[in-house]
Amino acid sequence: MITLDNQTILQISNIAIEAGTIAMGYYKSDITIDKKDDNSPVTKADLATNDFILKQLKKIDNTIPILSEETLIEWTERKKWITYWLVDPLDGTKEFINKNDEFTVNISLIENNIPVLGIIYAPALSSLYFAKKNYGSFKIISSSILKSLDLAKPIKVLKKNKIRIIGSRSHSNDKFISWTKNNFDSYDLIIKGSSLKFCEIAEGKADIYPRFGPTSEWDIAAGHLILEEAGGYIKDTNDNKILYNTKESLINPEFIAFNFNDLI
């Protein structure tokens, strides 16, 4: 069983940073785009970062299984899992392709269907976010390998007078627009790509993220924990907790992530 002490968190954070460095090598050149079976885009950067992360996680503990967007495991196998890594090696592939800097590397550890470690690294922004269950959420600005976590600064949700709603840069829809107008008379709209939407709420830069389009479990697990440990919440639209690896489908229910319980 893995021990989530500071040294292990540092080690996994550095895996995310190194994976981000690999992605940046592709980001600075012409990007070749292929299509997956579901017609979503995939690049060489997705595959290279995925290979690197899986190899490094296995070095830490090769007994812990890994589920990744680019390495799927059948339900018959993964339904037996209690502890596993959940990885999105390059979240925001469309943002990566469009070169707007809003893409992330996501690594989370799931135990008993909930995230207990979440790490998000935005390499083009040199921003690392991490959280451990019952330990808090933190941010470090760095574009290179960390020697320690001493520079980590705690982050917390923050409420402002005017509601700040954050939405997806590439996946907005009519339901998102109608929901916001029906629930709030006045608000500021922030548009952001990838799992950075969770980070924006976690560090007090936004209030609420309603998501009515499809997402997969690897898209949100790390951000889920980072938001919760910063004092925020995420629930499905029926007010239920978000759980992981409880069914064959890896698609999440529609959900709302927010900073304070009295917001909605």
C-alpha positions as CSV (number, residue, x, y, z in Angstrom):
1,M,0.0,0.0,0.0
2,I,1.3,3.4,-1.0
3,T,2.0,6.0,1.8
4,L,1.1,9.5,0.8
5,D,3.8,11.4,2.7
6,N,5.4,14.6,1.4
7,Q,8.1,12.7,-0.4
8,T,5.6,10.6,-2.4
9,I,3.5,13.7,-3.2
10,L,6.7,15.4,-4.3
11,Q,7.6,12.4,-6.5
12,I,4.2,12.3,-8.2
13,S,4.2,16.1,-8.6
14,N,7.5,15.8,-10.4
15,I,6.1,13.1,-12.7
16,A,3.4,15.6,-13.7
17,I,5.9,18.4,-14.2
18,E,8.1,16.1,-16.4
19,A,5.1,15.0,-18.4
20,G,4.3,18.6,-18.9
21,T,7.8,19.3,-20.2
22,I,7.3,16.5,-22.7
23,A,4.0,18.0,-23.8
24,M,5.6,21.4,-24.2
25,G,8.1,19.9,-26.6
26,Y,5.2,19.1,-29.0
27,Y,3.4,22.3,-28.2
28,K,6.1,24.4,-29.6
29,S,6.1,22.6,-32.9
30,D,3.5,21.7,-35.5
31,I,0.9,19.5,-33.9
32,T,-0.2,16.4,-35.7
33,I,-3.9,15.5,-34.9
34,D,-5.4,12.0,-35.2
35,K,-8.9,10.9,-34.2
36,K,-9.9,8.3,-31.6
37,D,-12.8,5.9,-32.0
38,D,-15.1,8.4,-30.4
39,N,-14.0,11.0,-32.9
40,S,-12.2,13.1,-30.2
41,P,-8.8,14.5,-31.1
42,V,-5.5,12.9,-29.9
43,T,-2.0,14.0,-30.5
44,K,1.5,12.6,-30.2
45,A,1.8,14.6,-27.0
46,D,-1.2,12.8,-25.5
47,L,0.4,9.4,-26.2
48,A,4.0,10.4,-25.1
49,T,2.9,11.9,-21.8
50,N,0.7,8.9,-21.2
51,D,3.6,6.5,-21.7
52,F,5.9,8.5,-19.5
53,I,3.4,8.8,-16.6
54,L,2.4,5.1,-16.6
55,K,6.0,4.1,-16.6
56,Q,6.9,6.4,-13.7
57,L,3.9,5.4,-11.6
58,K,4.8,1.8,-12.0
59,K,8.2,2.5,-10.6
60,I,6.7,3.9,-7.5
61,D,4.5,0.9,-6.9
62,N,3.8,-1.6,-9.6
63,T,1.0,-3.3,-7.7
64,I,-1.3,-0.3,-8.1
65,P,-3.4,-0.6,-11.3
66,I,-3.7,2.4,-13.6
67,L,-6.7,3.7,-15.6
68,S,-5.9,6.3,-18.2
69,E,-7.8,8.1,-20.9
70,E,-5.3,6.6,-23.3
71,T,-5.1,3.1,-21.6
72,L,-8.5,1.8,-20.9
73,I,-9.3,-1.2,-18.8
74,E,-12.3,-3.4,-19.1
75,W,-15.0,-3.2,-16.3
76,T,-14.7,-6.9,-15.5
77,E,-11.1,-6.2,-14.4
78,R,-11.4,-2.7,-12.8
79,K,-14.5,-3.4,-10.8
80,K,-12.2,-5.4,-8.5
81,W,-10.1,-2.4,-7.8
82,I,-10.0,-0.7,-4.4
83,T,-7.0,1.6,-5.0
84,Y,-5.9,2.7,-8.5
85,W,-4.3,5.6,-10.3
86,L,-6.6,7.7,-12.6
87,V,-4.7,9.6,-15.2
88,D,-5.5,12.2,-17.9
89,P,-2.1,12.7,-19.5
90,L,-3.3,15.8,-21.4
91,D,-6.6,17.3,-20.5
92,G,-7.8,20.0,-22.9
93,T,-6.4,18.5,-26.1
94,K,-8.5,21.1,-28.0
95,E,-6.8,23.9,-26.0
96,F,-3.4,22.3,-26.7
97,I,-4.2,22.2,-30.4
98,N,-5.4,25.8,-30.4
99,K,-2.3,26.8,-28.4
100,N,-4.1,28.9,-25.8
101,D,-2.1,27.5,-22.9
102,E,-5.1,26.1,-21.0
103,F,-4.2,22.4,-20.9
104,T,-3.2,20.2,-18.0
105,V,-1.6,17.0,-16.8
106,N,-3.9,15.2,-14.3
107,I,-2.9,12.4,-11.9
108,S,-5.1,11.2,-9.1
109,L,-5.2,8.3,-6.7
110,I,-8.6,6.8,-6.0
111,E,-9.3,4.7,-2.9
112,N,-12.8,3.2,-2.2
113,N,-14.3,5.2,-5.1
114,I,-13.1,8.7,-4.0
115,P,-9.9,10.7,-4.8
116,V,-7.4,10.8,-2.0
117,L,-4.6,12.5,-4.0
118,G,-5.0,15.0,-6.9
119,I,-2.3,16.7,-8.9
120,I,-2.9,19.1,-11.8
121,Y,0.0,20.7,-13.7
122,A,-0.5,23.4,-16.4
123,P,2.9,23.4,-18.1
124,A,2.3,26.4,-20.3
125,L,1.4,28.4,-17.2
126,S,4.0,26.8,-14.9
127,S,1.3,26.1,-12.4
128,L,1.1,23.0,-10.2
129,Y,-1.9,22.3,-8.0
130,F,-2.1,19.4,-5.6
131,A,-4.3,18.1,-2.8
132,K,-4.3,15.3,-0.3
133,K,-7.5,14.1,1.4
134,N,-7.9,15.9,4.8
135,Y,-4.6,17.7,4.2
136,G,-5.5,20.8,2.1
137,S,-4.9,22.2,-1.4
138,F,-1.8,23.9,-2.5
139,K,-0.2,25.7,-5.5
140,I,3.4,26.1,-6.6
141,I,4.6,28.1,-9.6
142,S,7.4,26.1,-11.3
143,S,8.5,25.0,-14.7
144,S,11.2,22.7,-13.5
145,I,11.6,19.7,-11.2
146,L,10.9,20.5,-7.5
147,K,13.4,19.6,-4.8
148,S,10.8,20.0,-2.1
149,L,7.3,21.2,-1.5
150,D,8.4,24.1,0.7
151,L,7.3,26.8,-1.7
152,A,3.7,25.4,-1.8
153,K,1.1,28.0,-0.8
154,P,-2.3,26.9,0.5
155,I,-5.3,27.9,-1.6
156,K,-8.9,28.5,-0.5
157,V,-12.2,29.3,-2.1
158,L,-13.3,32.9,-1.9
159,K,-16.6,34.6,-2.3
160,K,-17.0,38.0,-4.1
161,N,-20.1,40.2,-4.2
162,K,-20.9,39.4,-7.8
163,I,-21.2,35.7,-8.9
164,R,-18.4,34.5,-11.1
165,I,-19.6,31.6,-13.3
166,I,-16.9,29.6,-15.1
167,G,-17.6,27.6,-18.2
168,S,-15.8,25.5,-20.8
169,R,-13.9,27.1,-23.6
170,S,-14.6,24.3,-26.0
171,H,-17.8,22.5,-24.7
172,S,-20.4,25.1,-23.8
173,N,-24.1,24.4,-24.8
174,D,-27.6,25.8,-24.6
175,K,-28.3,24.1,-21.3
176,F,-25.4,25.9,-19.6
177,I,-26.6,29.2,-20.9
178,S,-30.2,28.7,-19.9
179,W,-29.2,27.3,-16.4
180,T,-27.1,30.3,-15.6
181,K,-29.7,32.8,-16.7
182,N,-32.5,31.0,-14.8
183,N,-30.4,30.8,-11.6
184,F,-28.6,34.2,-11.5
185,D,-29.8,37.7,-12.3
186,S,-26.4,39.1,-12.6
187,Y,-23.0,37.4,-13.0
188,D,-19.6,37.6,-14.6
189,L,-18.8,34.8,-17.1
190,I,-15.3,33.3,-17.2
191,I,-14.2,31.0,-20.0
192,K,-11.5,28.5,-19.3
193,G,-10.2,25.2,-20.7
194,S,-9.5,21.8,-19.1
195,S,-9.4,21.0,-15.4
196,L,-8.2,24.6,-14.7
197,K,-11.9,25.4,-14.1
198,F,-11.7,23.5,-10.8
199,C,-8.4,25.3,-9.9
200,E,-9.9,28.7,-10.6
201,I,-12.7,28.0,-8.0
202,A,-10.2,26.4,-5.6
203,E,-8.0,29.5,-5.5
204,G,-10.8,32.0,-5.2
205,K,-11.0,33.2,-8.8
206,A,-14.4,31.8,-9.7
207,D,-17.5,30.7,-7.8
208,I,-19.4,28.0,-9.7
209,Y,-18.8,25.6,-12.6
210,P,-22.0,23.9,-14.0
211,R,-21.2,21.1,-16.4
212,F,-24.0,19.8,-18.6
213,G,-21.9,18.2,-21.3
214,P,-20.2,14.8,-21.1
215,T,-17.0,14.4,-19.1
216,S,-15.1,11.3,-18.2
217,E,-13.9,10.3,-14.7
218,W,-10.2,11.1,-15.5
219,D,-11.3,14.7,-16.5
220,I,-12.4,15.7,-13.0
221,A,-10.9,13.4,-10.3
222,A,-7.9,15.5,-9.5
223,G,-9.8,18.8,-9.8
224,H,-12.6,17.3,-7.6
225,L,-10.2,16.8,-4.7
226,I,-8.3,20.0,-5.2
227,L,-11.6,21.9,-5.0
228,E,-12.9,20.0,-2.0
229,E,-9.7,20.4,0.0
230,A,-9.8,24.1,-0.8
231,G,-13.2,24.3,0.9
232,G,-15.5,23.8,-2.2
233,Y,-18.0,21.2,-3.3
234,I,-18.9,19.1,-6.3
235,K,-22.2,17.3,-6.7
236,D,-24.3,15.9,-9.5
237,T,-27.5,17.7,-10.5
238,N,-29.5,15.4,-8.2
239,D,-27.4,16.6,-5.2
240,N,-25.4,13.3,-5.0
241,K,-21.7,12.9,-4.4
242,I,-19.5,12.1,-7.4
243,L,-18.0,8.7,-7.1
244,Y,-15.4,6.8,-9.3
245,N,-15.3,3.3,-10.8
246,T,-18.7,2.3,-9.6
247,K,-20.1,1.3,-13.0
248,E,-19.0,0.1,-16.5
249,S,-19.4,3.5,-18.1
250,L,-16.7,6.0,-17.3
251,I,-18.9,9.0,-18.2
252,N,-19.7,11.3,-15.3
253,P,-23.2,12.5,-14.5
254,E,-23.9,16.2,-15.1
255,F,-22.5,18.1,-12.2
256,I,-22.0,21.5,-10.5
257,A,-18.8,22.5,-8.8
258,F,-19.0,25.4,-6.4
259,N,-17.3,27.2,-3.6
260,F,-19.9,27.7,-0.8
261,N,-22.9,25.6,0.1
262,D,-25.3,28.6,0.2
263,L,-24.5,29.5,-3.4
264,I,-27.1,27.2,-4.9
